[in-house]
């Protein structure tokens, strides 16, 4: 029961965020006005492509972060911020210690829903893409 709830929450929140982004795209481009059918298909394709691509790319960013590619950047930013605070803790952590601590924290798991939801948005966009070119 708990797995189902977590599953529904992950996919539901992600789909709602993507749907909100699609609605915002349609609203900002004037979809509610009386447009020809061809323009409606184009706008719908664009509206579903944007959240689809964003969700897939966020999934790839999480995958890259799990590989440890952002550890040096995180260390640099943390070290720079610590040096800029005038009376803060100036305890200097070496990069190797930072690297080992971050590696022990583990990796992010369970982010496949980003890919699945993004690909579903892209599939809907493909339907409108085909409809656009069939009615051209």
C-alpha positions as a Markdown table, in Angstrom:
| # | Residue | x | y | z |
|---|---|---|---|---|
| 1 | Unk | 0.0 | 0.0 | 0.0 |
| 2 | Unk | 2.8 | 2.4 | 0.8 |
| 3 | Unk | 4.6 | 1.6 | -2.4 |
| 4 | Unk | 1.5 | 2.4 | -4.4 |
| 5 | Unk | 1.1 | 5.7 | -2.6 |
| 6 | Unk | 4.7 | 6.6 | -3.2 |
| 7 | Unk | 4.3 | 5.6 | -6.9 |
| 8 | Unk | 1.2 | 7.7 | -7.3 |
| 9 | Unk | 2.7 | 10.7 | -5.6 |
| 10 | Unk | 5.9 | 10.6 | -7.7 |
| 11 | Unk | 4.1 | 10.2 | -11.0 |
| 12 | Unk | 1.1 | 12.4 | -10.0 |
| 13 | Unk | 3.2 | 15.4 | -8.9 |
| 14 | Unk | 5.5 | 15.1 | -11.9 |
| 15 | Unk | 2.6 | 14.8 | -14.3 |
| 16 | Unk | 0.8 | 17.7 | -12.6 |
| 17 | Unk | 3.9 | 19.9 | -12.9 |
| 18 | Unk | 4.3 | 19.0 | -16.5 |
| 19 | Unk | 0.6 | 19.6 | -17.2 |
| 20 | Unk | 0.8 | 23.0 | -15.5 |
| 21 | Unk | 3.8 | 23.8 | -17.8 |
| 22 | Unk | 1.8 | 22.6 | -20.8 |
| 23 | Unk | -1.2 | 24.7 | -19.8 |
| 24 | Unk | 1.0 | 27.7 | -19.2 |
| 25 | Unk | 2.5 | 27.3 | -22.7 |
| 26 | Unk | -0.9 | 27.1 | -24.3 |
| 27 | Unk | -2.2 | 30.0 | -22.3 |
| 28 | Unk | 0.7 | 32.3 | -23.1 |
| 29 | Unk | 0.5 | 31.5 | -26.8 |
| 30 | Unk | -3.3 | 32.2 | -27.1 |
| 31 | Unk | -4.6 | 28.7 | -27.6 |
| 32 | Unk | -8.1 | 29.8 | -26.2 |
| 33 | Unk | -8.6 | 32.2 | -29.2 |
| 34 | Unk | -10.3 | 30.8 | -32.3 |
| 35 | Unk | -7.3 | 29.5 | -34.1 |
| 36 | Unk | -7.2 | 27.3 | -37.2 |
| 37 | Unk | -6.9 | 23.6 | -36.5 |
| 38 | Unk | -3.3 | 23.5 | -37.9 |
| 39 | Unk | -2.2 | 26.1 | -35.4 |
| 40 | Unk | -3.9 | 24.3 | -32.6 |
| 41 | Unk | -2.0 | 21.1 | -33.4 |
| 42 | Unk | 1.3 | 23.0 | -33.5 |
| 43 | Unk | 0.7 | 24.7 | -30.2 |
| 44 | Unk | -0.4 | 21.4 | -28.6 |
| 45 | Unk | 2.8 | 19.8 | -29.9 |
| 46 | Unk | 4.9 | 22.6 | -28.5 |
| 47 | Unk | 3.0 | 22.6 | -25.2 |
| 48 | Unk | 3.7 | 18.8 | -24.6 |
| 49 | Unk | 7.3 | 18.9 | -26.0 |
| 50 | Unk | 8.5 | 21.5 | -23.5 |
| 51 | Unk | 7.7 | 19.6 | -20.3 |
| 52 | Unk | 8.7 | 16.3 | -21.9 |
| 53 | Unk | 12.2 | 17.5 | -22.8 |
| 54 | Unk | 12.6 | 19.3 | -19.4 |
| 55 | Unk | 11.7 | 16.1 | -17.4 |
| 56 | Unk | 14.0 | 13.9 | -19.5 |
| 57 | Unk | 16.8 | 16.4 | -19.1 |
| 58 | Unk | 16.3 | 16.7 | -15.3 |
| 59 | Unk | 16.5 | 12.9 | -15.2 |
| 60 | Unk | 19.8 | 13.0 | -17.1 |
| 61 | Unk | 21.1 | 15.7 | -14.7 |
| 62 | Unk | 20.3 | 13.4 | -11.7 |
| 63 | Unk | 22.1 | 10.5 | -13.5 |
| 64 | Unk | 25.2 | 12.7 | -14.1 |
| 65 | Unk | 25.2 | 13.9 | -10.5 |
| 66 | Unk | 25.0 | 10.3 | -9.3 |
| 67 | Unk | 28.2 | 9.6 | -11.3 |
| 68 | Unk | 30.0 | 12.3 | -9.2 |
| 69 | Unk | 30.5 | 14.8 | -12.0 |
| 70 | Unk | 29.4 | 17.8 | -9.9 |
| 71 | Unk | 31.4 | 17.0 | -6.7 |
| 72 | Unk | 34.3 | 19.3 | -7.7 |
| 73 | Unk | 31.8 | 22.1 | -8.5 |
| 74 | Unk | 30.0 | 21.6 | -5.1 |
| 75 | Unk | 33.3 | 21.7 | -3.2 |
| 76 | Unk | 34.4 | 24.8 | -5.0 |
| 77 | Unk | 31.2 | 26.7 | -4.3 |
| 78 | Unk | 31.1 | 25.5 | -0.6 |
| 79 | Unk | 34.7 | 26.5 | -0.1 |
| 80 | Unk | 34.2 | 30.0 | -1.8 |
| 81 | Unk | 31.1 | 30.7 | 0.3 |
| 82 | Unk | 32.9 | 29.7 | 3.5 |
| 83 | Unk | 35.8 | 32.0 | 2.7 |
| 84 | Unk | 33.5 | 34.9 | 1.9 |
| 85 | Unk | 31.7 | 34.8 | 5.3 |
| 86 | Unk | 33.7 | 37.1 | 7.6 |
| 87 | Unk | 33.3 | 35.5 | 11.0 |
| 88 | Unk | 32.1 | 32.1 | 10.0 |
| 89 | Unk | 33.6 | 28.6 | 10.5 |
| 90 | Unk | 36.9 | 28.7 | 8.7 |
| 91 | Unk | 37.6 | 25.0 | 9.2 |
| 92 | Unk | 39.2 | 23.9 | 5.9 |
| 93 | Unk | 38.0 | 20.6 | 4.6 |
| 94 | Unk | 40.3 | 19.0 | 2.0 |
| 95 | Unk | 38.8 | 17.9 | -1.3 |
| 96 | Unk | 39.6 | 14.2 | -0.7 |
| 97 | Unk | 37.7 | 14.3 | 2.7 |
| 98 | Unk | 34.8 | 16.1 | 1.0 |
| 99 | Unk | 34.8 | 13.5 | -1.8 |
| 100 | Unk | 34.8 | 10.6 | 0.6 |
| 101 | Unk | 32.0 | 12.1 | 2.7 |
| 102 | Unk | 29.8 | 12.7 | -0.4 |
| 103 | Unk | 30.5 | 9.2 | -1.6 |
| 104 | Unk | 29.4 | 7.7 | 1.7 |
| 105 | Unk | 26.1 | 9.6 | 1.6 |
| 106 | Unk | 25.1 | 7.5 | -1.3 |
| 107 | Unk | 23.4 | 8.1 | -4.6 |
| 108 | Unk | 19.9 | 9.3 | -5.5 |
| 109 | Unk | 17.7 | 6.3 | -6.4 |
| 110 | Unk | 14.2 | 6.0 | -7.8 |
| 111 | Unk | 14.3 | 8.8 | -10.3 |
| 112 | Unk | 13.2 | 6.8 | -13.3 |
| 113 | Unk | 9.8 | 8.3 | -13.1 |
| 114 | Unk | 11.3 | 11.5 | -14.5 |
| 115 | Unk | 12.2 | 9.6 | -17.7 |
| 116 | Unk | 8.9 | 7.8 | -17.9 |
| 117 | Unk | 6.8 | 10.9 | -17.4 |
| 118 | Unk | 8.9 | 12.9 | -19.8 |
| 119 | Unk | 8.6 | 10.3 | -22.5 |
| 120 | Unk | 4.9 | 10.1 | -22.0 |
| 121 | Unk | 4.7 | 13.9 | -22.6 |
| 122 | Unk | 6.9 | 13.4 | -25.6 |
| 123 | Unk | 4.6 | 10.6 | -27.0 |
| 124 | Unk | 1.6 | 13.0 | -26.7 |
| 125 | Unk | 3.6 | 15.7 | -28.5 |
| 126 | Unk | 4.4 | 13.2 | -31.2 |
| 127 | Unk | 0.7 | 12.5 | -31.8 |
| 128 | Unk | 0.1 | 16.2 | -32.3 |
| 129 | Unk | 3.2 | 16.5 | -34.4 |
| 130 | Unk | 1.9 | 13.7 | -36.8 |
| 131 | Unk | -1.6 | 15.3 | -36.8 |
| 132 | Unk | 0.0 | 18.7 | -37.7 |
| 133 | Unk | 1.9 | 17.2 | -40.7 |
| 134 | Unk | -1.0 | 15.1 | -41.9 |
| 135 | Unk | -3.3 | 18.2 | -42.0 |
| 136 | Unk | -0.8 | 20.4 | -43.6 |
